[in-house]
Amino acid sequence: MKLGNQEQKSILRKEVLQKRNSLSDSQITRRSKLIQEKLIGSAEFIESKSIGVYLPIGSEVQTDYIIRNALESDKIVMLPRVIINELHFFIVEKHDYDHDSFDVNKFGIKEPKKTNMKLDFIDLLIVPGIVFDSHGYRIGYGYGYYDKFMAQKNFSRSIGLAYDFQVMKNPIPKFEFDKKIDILITDDRIQVFDTF
């Protein structure tokens, strides 16, 4: 019996998440540092005036070095908040970030306060994920927040961050609403997709 796309996605998500969650704290820190350094050295990051970036949960690639570098470089840093099943990015100032001035949502994820300012456009969107493929598609937790946000095209470029084992050689199952990222950065590679 052939599995449908949703079932295939669920199996891949579970397998890769299990592997990602088996990383030690020191492995996460070391590999995340490599990935963040590659991103910070990229032309896309250097040239951007504003970045939308996630706060990691669990074993996701860490982003603290990216956020601190962006704040120290006087870039506008925006973090996501879910409002009625949609992702919105709010500006976070250095003071708020340093003092952990966030709300916590129903999933236990830190979010910027609703009173923070928003921008209509983001130069560089940094995207998390559980599974990626060599064509620019990704599988997240299954809520579609990033795909819905990316469909609005309120950003110039998108970069996914992952550990190299999260990248599948074969195309992952996808639906018409799944959106591609422009670039993927792992601890072993930088891959640019045909989205430019």
N, C-alpha and C positions, 0 to 999 in steps of 0.2 A: 504494500500500500504506500502510495506517494504522499508525503507530508505536504500540507499547504505552506504558503509563505509565513504565516503567523506562527505556526508550529515550529518551522525551521528556525525562525528568529528566536523563539523562546528557548529552544535547545542550545543554540549558539550563545545566547545571552547567559544562560545558566553555566555552561561549560567555561566560558572565558571569565565570567565573574568569579567563579570558584578558583580558577588559577590566579586571577588578580588578587583575590582576598588571601591567598596563601603566601603572598610576598611579606617578608619581615619589614618592620618599620625602617630599618637601615637600608634595605633594598629600595623601598619606596622613596626614601630621602635621596639616596645616591642617584637612582635612575631619573627621578623628577628633576634633580639639579641639572643633569645633562640636557634633558628636554627643554627646561626653562632657559638655559644658556643659549641653546640653538635658536629659540624663539626670539630672545632679546637681541641676538646678533643678526636677525633677519632684516632685510630692507623693509618688509611690511611693517614690522614693529617700529623700527627707527623712524620711518616716515609718517607713522600715524600720530595724530593729535589726540585721538580718543580711542579707548579700548573697552570692549565689553568682555568681561572675564568671569569665570565661575569660581566660587569658593568650593574646594574639593570636599567630598564626603567619602569616608572609608578609605579605600585603597586607590582612589582616583589620583591621576597625576597632580601633584601639588602645584600651587600657583602663587604662593607667597612671594617668591623672588621676583616674579613677573610684576605683581601688583606693587611691591615696594620700589622696584626699578622705575616703573611707569610714574608713580607718585613723585619720586625724586627727580624725574625728568620733566616734571610739570605737564604730564599728559593728563587728560581727563579720564578717570577710571570709573567705569560703570559696572555694577553687579546686578544679577538678575533677581527678580521677585515674581512669584506666581500670583496673579490676580485673576480670579474667575477663569481658571484653566488656561491662561495665557501668560507668556513670559514678557515682563517689562523690565527695562534696564534703568537703574537709578544711579545718579552720581554719588560716589563715596569719597569724602575728603580724607586726607591723611590722618587728621585728628580722630575721625570716626573709626578708621581702620585700626589705628594704634590702640584705641581704647575699647575695641571689640564692641562698638556701638551698633548692634544689629538686633533685629527681631528673629525669632525662630519659628519656622512654619510647621505644619502638621507632620512632615517627614523628618523633622529634627534638623533641617538645613537652615543655616544662617542666611538672612536676607536683609538688604538695606531697608531703612525705614521708608514708609510711604510718603513721608514729608520731604524726603530728599528730592532734589531737582532731577528732571529728565532731559535728555536731548532727543531730537527727532532722528538723528543719524549717528551711526558708529563707524569709525574708520576701519577698525579691526575687531572682529568677533572671534573670541577664543572658545572653542566648543569641546565639551567633554564627550565621552562615549564609552561603551563597553566593548563593542566590536567594530572594526573598520575593515574596508576592503581596498584593493589596489586600484579602484575606480573612483574613490572619493565618497562612497556611501558609508553610513554608520548605523549602528544599533545602539540606542540608549536604553533607558529603563522602561520604555514602552508607553510613555504618556504623550509623546509627540510635541512637547513644549518647544524644543529647538527647531523642529521641522516647520511648525506653524510660524515661529518668529522669522525664520529664514525665508519663508515664502513671501513675507512682506517686503523683502529686499531693502531693509533700512540699514544696510551696512555696505562697506566697500569690498572687504575681503574676509574670508573665514578660514581659520586654522584649527584643525583638530589636534589634540594632544593625546598620546597613547604610549604605552610600553609596546615594544616591537612584537611581542607574542600576541597582542590584541589584533594584529593585522592579518586577515585571511588572504591567501593567494587567490582563491576562487571568489567570484562575485557573491556577495551576500544577498539573500532574498530581499526584494524591495517592493514597495507600492508606489503608485504615481505621486503620492504626497510626500514621499521621502526626498529630502534635499541633499545635494552633494556639498561637501566642503571644498574649498579651493586648494588647500595645502594640508598635508599631514606631517607632523613632526613626532618622531619617536626617539628612543635612546640610540637607535642604530641608523636612522635615515630621515631625510627630508624628501617628501614626495609631492610634486606639483601636479595637479590634475588639469584636464582640458576645459576649465571653466572660465578662463580669462578671455 
